[in-house]
Amino acid sequence: MHYEFTAFPRGVEGRGASRRLRRSGRAPGVVYGGTAQPQPIELDHNALMHALKNEAFHSSILTMKLGSESQEVLLRDVQMHPFRKQVLHVDFQRVDANRKIHMKVPLHFANGENSPAVKLAGAIISHVMTELDVSCLPKDLPGFIEIDLSELALNQSIHLTDLKLPAGVTAVSRGGMNPVVATAIIPKIIAEVEEVAPEAEAEAGTPEAEAAAAAAEKAGEKGAETGAEKGTEKGGEKSTEKGSEKGSEKGSERATGRKGEKK
């Protein structure tokens, strides 16, 4: 997809000027590279925010209209406010049609649900890499690279050297490494749960387990009977003690009263 946007020359630079520019609904930026000198620019903030939501805006050759001229550029850097949805600064690089460029291109994964790892083994496909650094001429730059996962089996991985890149495009690998791009695995937690469940069921059905359960039931019944007997005995003792105390008190009161009458 071809993208075209409009930029305007920026005559005043500095932090204060940039703050005033942002308050007016513009975003400060710069375009550099090629044989020309770096040039400060400004863009409509709302239009820029809308363009930044599109994936291809970050990895495609863009046509920038600046005054009466048009030039091809690449988006190189975007500085965002820490918590506001506001662009603080944006950088573009001019493109030379005869020089190779390095660019990060997004990876699109397809047919993962049809792979043997998912359909037969219930595995999960982990996307280890989501973008790839490539080198090519501007005319050969792809908007994205598609990776077919339909042949991926359980515990297999797709490495960088397994990718089919478009003509004229080469992957940039650091130190000659061959990193993993995607892999099909069963998460460790799920695997442990599946192993423990059959073992628990097998143990529950053994004679030893049944005997232990029966012994536990009997012990519970005996404990309940003993508790009830003790409660009954204690209740009887307490009631007897209370009755004796009350009787003694009443007898003492009567005796005291009679003595008083005789006197």
C-alpha positions in Angstrom: 0.0 0.0 0.0 1.3 3.4 -1.0 1.2 6.2 1.7 1.3 9.9 1.1 1.3 12.6 3.7 1.8 16.4 3.9 4.5 18.2 6.0 5.2 21.9 6.4 8.6 23.6 6.9 9.3 24.6 10.5 11.1 28.0 10.8 11.5 28.2 14.6 13.3 25.6 16.7 13.9 25.0 20.4 11.9 23.6 23.3 9.7 26.6 23.8 8.8 26.7 20.1 8.1 23.0 20.1 5.7 23.3 23.1 3.8 26.1 21.4 3.7 24.0 18.3 2.1 21.1 20.1 -0.4 23.3 21.8 -1.5 24.5 18.4 -2.2 20.9 17.2 1.0 20.3 15.3 3.8 17.8 15.8 7.5 18.8 15.3 9.8 16.6 13.3 12.8 16.4 11.1 13.7 14.9 7.7 17.4 13.9 7.1 19.6 11.7 4.9 20.6 11.8 1.3 22.7 14.7 -0.1 20.5 17.5 1.4 20.8 19.0 4.8 18.4 18.0 7.7 15.3 20.1 7.6 12.9 20.8 10.5 9.3 20.1 9.6 5.9 20.1 11.3 2.8 17.9 10.7 -0.8 17.9 11.6 -1.0 15.9 14.9 -4.4 14.2 14.4 -3.5 13.1 10.9 -0.1 11.8 12.1 -1.8 9.8 15.0 -4.2 8.3 12.6 -1.4 7.2 10.3 0.7 5.7 13.1 -2.1 3.2 13.9 -1.5 1.6 10.5 1.2 -1.1 10.5 2.4 -0.3 7.0 3.1 3.3 7.9 6.1 2.0 10.0 7.6 -0.3 7.4 6.8 1.1 3.9 8.3 3.7 1.6 6.3 6.9 2.2 5.8 9.9 -0.1 6.1 13.2 1.8 4.8 16.4 0.2 6.9 19.3 1.5 6.0 22.6 -0.1 5.9 22.1 -3.9 8.2 19.0 -3.8 7.6 15.3 -3.1 10.2 13.0 -1.8 10.3 9.4 -0.6 11.1 8.8 3.1 11.1 6.2 5.8 9.7 6.6 9.3 12.7 6.2 11.6 11.6 7.3 15.1 8.6 8.5 17.0 8.8 10.0 20.5 5.6 9.7 22.4 4.5 11.5 25.6 4.9 9.2 28.7 1.2 9.1 29.5 -0.7 11.3 27.0 -1.6 10.3 23.5 0.7 12.9 22.0 3.6 12.8 19.6 6.5 14.8 20.9 8.8 14.4 17.9 9.0 12.4 14.7 12.0 11.5 12.4 12.0 10.7 8.7 14.9 9.5 6.5 15.2 10.4 2.8 15.4 7.3 0.6 18.0 6.9 -2.1 16.7 4.5 -4.8 20.2 3.2 -5.5 21.3 2.4 -2.0 20.2 -0.5 0.2 18.3 0.2 3.3 17.9 -1.7 6.6 14.3 -1.9 7.9 12.3 -3.9 10.3 9.5 -5.6 8.6 6.5 -7.2 10.5 5.9 -10.9 10.4 2.4 -12.3 9.6 1.8 -15.9 10.7 -0.8 -17.9 8.7 -2.5 -21.4 9.0 -1.4 -22.0 12.5 -4.8 -23.6 13.4 -4.3 -26.1 10.6 -0.9 -27.3 11.7 -0.5 -30.9 13.0 0.8 -29.5 16.3 -2.5 -27.7 17.0 -5.0 -30.1 15.4 -3.5 -33.4 16.6 -1.5 -32.6 19.7 -3.3 -29.5 21.1 -0.1 -27.5 21.2 0.3 -23.8 21.3 2.3 -22.0 18.7 4.6 -19.4 20.2 5.6 -16.4 18.0 9.1 -15.8 19.2 9.8 -13.0 16.7 7.2 -10.5 15.5 9.4 -8.5 13.1 12.5 -9.1 11.0 15.4 -6.8 10.2 16.0 -7.0 6.4 18.3 -5.3 3.9 17.2 -4.5 0.3 16.7 -1.7 -2.2 13.8 0.6 -1.5 11.8 -0.8 -4.5 12.1 -4.4 -3.0 11.0 -3.5 0.5 7.9 -5.7 1.4 5.1 -4.4 3.6 5.3 -7.7 5.6 6.6 -11.2 5.4 4.1 -14.1 5.7 5.1 -17.3 7.4 3.1 -20.5 6.7 2.6 -22.7 9.8 0.6 -25.4 8.2 3.4 -28.0 8.3 4.6 -27.3 11.9 4.6 -30.3 14.1 4.8 -30.7 17.9 8.2 -29.6 19.4 9.4 -28.4 16.0 10.6 -24.8 15.3 10.9 -22.5 12.4 14.3 -20.8 12.2 15.4 -17.7 10.4 17.0 -19.8 7.6 13.7 -21.6 7.0 11.9 -18.4 5.9 11.1 -17.7 2.2 12.0 -14.1 1.6 10.9 -12.1 -1.4 13.3 -11.6 -4.2 16.0 -9.0 -3.5 15.4 -9.2 0.3 18.0 -10.6 2.7 17.6 -11.1 6.5 20.1 -9.3 8.7 21.4 -11.7 11.4 23.7 -10.6 14.3 26.8 -12.7 14.6 25.7 -15.3 12.1 23.0 -16.6 14.4 20.0 -18.6 13.3 17.3 -17.6 15.8 13.9 -19.3 16.3 11.0 -17.5 14.7 8.1 -19.7 15.9 7.8 -23.0 17.8 5.0 -25.4 18.7 5.0 -26.5 22.4 2.6 -27.8 25.1 2.9 -25.5 28.1 4.6 -27.0 31.1 1.7 -26.4 33.5 -0.8 -28.2 31.3 1.6 -31.1 30.8 2.1 -31.5 34.6 -1.7 -31.4 35.3 -2.3 -34.1 32.7 0.4 -36.3 34.3 -0.8 -35.9 37.9 -4.5 -36.5 37.2 -4.2 -40.2 36.1 -1.9 -40.9 39.0 -4.4 -39.5 41.5 -7.2 -41.5 39.9 -5.1 -44.7 40.0 -4.2 -44.2 43.7 -7.8 -43.6 44.7 -8.9 -47.0 43.3 -6.3 -49.1 45.1 -7.3 -51.4 48.1 -4.9 -49.5 50.4 -6.7 -46.3 49.6 -10.1 -47.8 50.2 -9.0 -49.4 53.5 -7.6 -46.0 54.6 -10.8 -44.3 53.8 -12.9 -46.9 55.8 -10.6 -46.5 58.8 -11.0 -42.8 58.7 -14.8 -43.1 58.7 -14.7 -45.4 61.7 -12.4 -43.1 63.5 -14.8 -40.2 62.8 -17.8 -42.2 64.2 -15.9 -43.2 67.4 -14.8 -39.6 67.9 -18.4 -38.4 67.6 -19.7 -41.0 70.1 -17.0 -40.3 72.6 -17.7 -36.6 72.3 -21.4 -37.1 72.9 -20.9 -39.3 76.0 -18.4 -36.8 77.5 -20.9 -34.0 76.9 -23.7 -35.9 78.6 -21.6 -36.8 81.6 -20.3 -33.2 82.1 -23.8 -31.9 81.7 -25.1 -34.3 84.4 -22.3 -33.4 86.8 -22.9 -29.7 86.4 -26.6 -30.0 87.0 -26.1 -32.1 90.1 -23.6 -29.7 91.5 -25.8 -26.7 90.9 -28.8 -28.6 92.5 -26.8 -29.4 95.7 -25.5 -25.8 96.0 -29.0 -24.4 95.7 -30.4 -26.9 98.3 -27.7 -26.0 100.8 -28.3 -22.3 100.4 -32.1 -22.7 101.0 -31.5 -24.9 104.1 -29.2 -22.4 105.6 -31.6 -19.6 105.1 -34.5 -21.5 106.8 -32.3 -22.4 109.7 -31.2 -18.8 110.2 -34.8 -17.6 110.1 -36.0 -20.0 112.8 -33.2 -19.0 115.2 -34.1 -15.4 114.8 -37.8 -16.1 115.6 -36.9 -18.1 118.9 -34.8 -15.2 120.1 
